[in-house]
Amino acid sequence: MFEGTRPGALRCCVLAFVGAALLGLLAAAGAAAEPTSVTVRVEGLSETKLPPTPVALGTAPVVKDGNASHACGGGTALAALELATGGNWNGPWNSKFNQYEIFSIEGETHEFEPSSKANYFWSFWLDEKESEVGACEAQLQPGDRLLFFPSCFGEACPSPAPLPLGVQAPASAGVGEAVQVTVSRFTPAGVASNVAGATVAGGGASATTDALGHATLSFASAGETLLRVSAPGSVRTETTVCVHAGNDGTCGTQAPALAAPPPAVHAAAPPPPYKGPYAVIAQVTSVRDQHVYAPAGAPRVLSGTVSAHVAVTSVSISLRRRHAGRCSVYNAVRERFVRARCGRSEFFAVARGASFSYLLPGKLGPGAYVLEVHANDAAGNQVTAAFGKSRIRFYVR
């Protein structure tokens, strides 16, 4: 079964495909200087397989089976899925329709079998509407939002069919501030209606939407807060809210300027400022040392504080993983783990102040992890590694 189409709704022909391909090539040539940035999300039957993941499309085609004649353009939805999942999807090439069928994504498989009474297949939606073409045909524009989720065909399928949820929430909020979110549900044509009885949970808070689809929450601590949204007969969704503690310099706020010291009362030149050594102490607050997390509860926010006698000028973190005898390290540019020599760290900058917070693009898989924090102050002092504080060991099983 093709993604983004219901049985009997596939309306394409060879001439239409050729025309779309030519238009795609012309569009790619005109936009070669600036990559197309889109967001990809994958929802499975019982869990989120891929949270909203931004990718920048290039021009390289996707050839999944190694046959150069079986290629989907670099500006298509299938290319976005390839980049967002790191190639963790599969399906055969269908010569009749000149595109790939999608059977599995991120380890969850749904192969359409016409004889089944409850037959699941991967559905593809674009910008909150069911796509009328397959992922190999859909040419993307900057800012497009892609959603893949299992749909069902057959007499034993859930009725009515689950439809995707959407959520509106402020980008930032203060600690303890009342935050209103609105939950809606989309039809295949993209028509939205507010949803009553939806659950919105995150940051230690939870609420249920009223008859107008509104819910109000407040958060007890600062940091990037992930809100998960679910409702009966619906495809779940999520969003993030940046929570700040007053004007603390995070979430777009500006910390108050320090008061200028009083002028010297003597004519003698002041002594040169003392440059240390001073202790620079980092403390991870979002992950517990030596803790074993279940996959569903594995931390996605890596946050903490840095204490110093003078201004903290830079904070960097590194996240290493060991699983099944293999080692990898998180690469912030590629936003995923890459193979690495065991014990090797790869630090990337996350802040230039006394607090830091970094939201991982996806859930952590099974393995043993080491999170390390490096920081410098204005006098050139550095964090001294300390287990349980700036170096945290934890596990996901």
Beta strands, then each sheet from edge to edge (+ up, - down):
strand 1: 36-43
strand 2: 48-57
strand 3: 89-90
strand 4: 93-94
strand 5: 99-100
strand 6: 104-105
strand 7: 108-109
strand 8: 119-126
strand 9: 129-130
strand 10: 145-153
strand 11: 163-168
strand 12: 172-174
strand 13: 179-186
strand 14: 192-194
strand 15: 199-202
strand 16: 205-208
strand 17: 214-217
strand 18: 223-230
strand 19: 234-235
strand 20: 237-244
strand 21: 281-284
strand 22: 292-293
strand 23: 301-307
strand 24: 312-323
strand 25: 326-331
strand 26: 336-339
strand 27: 348-351
strand 28: 355-359
strand 29: 367-377
strand 30: 391-396
sheet 1: 2+ 1- 10- 8+ 9-
sheet 2: 3+ 6- 7+
sheet 3: 4+ 5-
sheet 4: 14+ 13- 11+ 19+
sheet 5: 12+ 20+ 18- 15+ 16-
sheet 6: 14+ 13- 17+
sheet 7: 21+ 23- 28+
sheet 8: 22+ 30+ 29- 24+ 25- 26+
sheet 9: 22+ 30+ 29- 24+ 27-
end
